[in-house]
């Protein structure tokens, strides 16, 4: 079984590799995934659809984790992101709050 940090790192890499299996194997059916710019996905099937749809027209070029802070069932992840989204390069820094079921 992967630990929380391994799951986070695998998820970030899954976007670069366009590998949907990390979501299928690690996300709860009742996940709530809130994007940093507004959209909210309210179950695993919505997250999977978003992943597939986004990767048809976009490509994550870089998703570097700056730091991960773990505390019980929570993780705070500071990261830098760069993508080509519909032929436009976007780049930004963000902090994520992740809650695990276990």
C-alpha positions as CSV (number, residue, x, y, z in Angstrom):
1,X,0.0,0.0,0.0
2,X,1.3,3.5,-0.9
3,X,1.7,6.1,1.8
4,X,0.0,9.5,1.5
5,X,3.1,11.2,0.1
6,X,3.6,8.5,-2.6
7,X,-0.1,8.8,-3.6
8,X,0.3,12.6,-4.0
9,X,3.5,12.3,-6.0
10,X,2.0,9.6,-8.2
11,X,-1.1,11.8,-8.8
12,X,1.0,14.8,-9.9
13,X,3.0,12.5,-12.2
14,X,-0.2,10.9,-13.6
15,X,-1.1,14.2,-15.3
16,X,2.3,14.5,-17.0
17,X,2.1,10.9,-18.1
18,X,-1.7,11.2,-18.9
19,X,-2.2,8.0,-16.7
20,X,-5.7,7.9,-15.4
21,X,-5.0,4.7,-13.4
22,X,-3.8,6.7,-10.3
23,X,-7.3,8.3,-10.0
24,X,-9.1,5.0,-10.6
25,X,-7.0,3.3,-7.9
26,X,-6.7,5.9,-5.2
27,X,-9.6,8.3,-5.3
28,X,-12.8,7.6,-3.2
29,X,-16.1,7.3,-5.1
30,X,-17.5,10.3,-3.1
31,X,-14.5,12.5,-3.7
32,X,-15.0,16.3,-3.8
33,X,-12.2,17.9,-5.9
34,X,-12.2,21.6,-6.0
35,X,-9.9,23.3,-8.5
36,X,-7.9,26.4,-7.6
37,X,-9.7,28.5,-10.2
38,X,-13.3,27.5,-9.4
39,X,-14.6,24.2,-10.8
40,X,-15.7,21.5,-8.4
41,X,-16.1,17.8,-9.2
42,X,-18.3,15.9,-6.8
43,X,-17.5,12.2,-7.4
44,X,-14.9,9.9,-8.9
45,X,-16.8,9.6,-12.3
46,X,-16.8,13.4,-12.7
47,X,-13.0,13.6,-11.9
48,X,-12.3,10.8,-14.4
49,X,-14.3,12.6,-17.1
50,X,-12.5,15.9,-16.4
51,X,-9.2,14.1,-16.6
52,X,-10.0,12.5,-19.9
53,X,-11.6,15.7,-21.4
54,X,-8.8,18.0,-20.3
55,X,-6.1,15.7,-21.6
56,X,-7.7,15.6,-25.1
57,X,-6.8,19.3,-25.6
58,X,-4.2,20.0,-23.0
59,X,-0.8,18.7,-21.8
60,X,0.8,19.2,-18.4
61,X,4.4,20.2,-19.1
62,X,5.6,20.5,-15.5
63,X,4.1,19.9,-12.1
64,X,6.8,20.3,-9.4
65,X,6.1,19.7,-5.8
66,X,7.9,22.3,-3.6
67,X,6.9,20.8,-0.3
68,X,4.4,18.4,1.3
69,X,3.3,18.8,4.9
70,X,1.4,15.8,6.3
71,X,-0.7,15.9,9.5
72,X,-2.9,12.8,10.2
73,X,-5.5,12.6,7.4
74,X,-4.5,16.0,5.8
75,X,-1.8,17.1,3.5
76,X,-0.8,20.6,2.4
77,X,1.1,20.6,-0.9
78,X,2.9,23.7,-2.4
79,X,3.5,23.3,-6.1
80,X,4.4,24.9,-9.4
81,X,2.4,24.1,-12.5
82,X,2.9,24.6,-16.2
83,X,0.7,23.4,-19.0
84,X,-0.2,23.8,-22.6
85,X,-4.0,24.2,-22.6
86,X,-5.5,24.5,-26.0
87,X,-2.2,25.9,-27.5
88,X,-1.8,28.4,-24.7
89,X,1.0,28.1,-22.1
90,X,-0.1,28.7,-18.5
91,X,2.1,28.7,-15.5
92,X,1.4,29.3,-11.8
93,X,2.1,28.5,-8.2
94,X,-0.6,27.0,-5.9
95,X,-1.1,25.4,-2.5
96,X,-3.5,22.4,-2.2
97,X,-5.3,21.0,0.9
98,X,-5.9,17.3,0.5
99,X,-8.0,15.2,2.9
100,X,-7.5,11.4,3.0
101,X,-10.2,8.9,4.1
102,X,-7.7,7.0,6.2
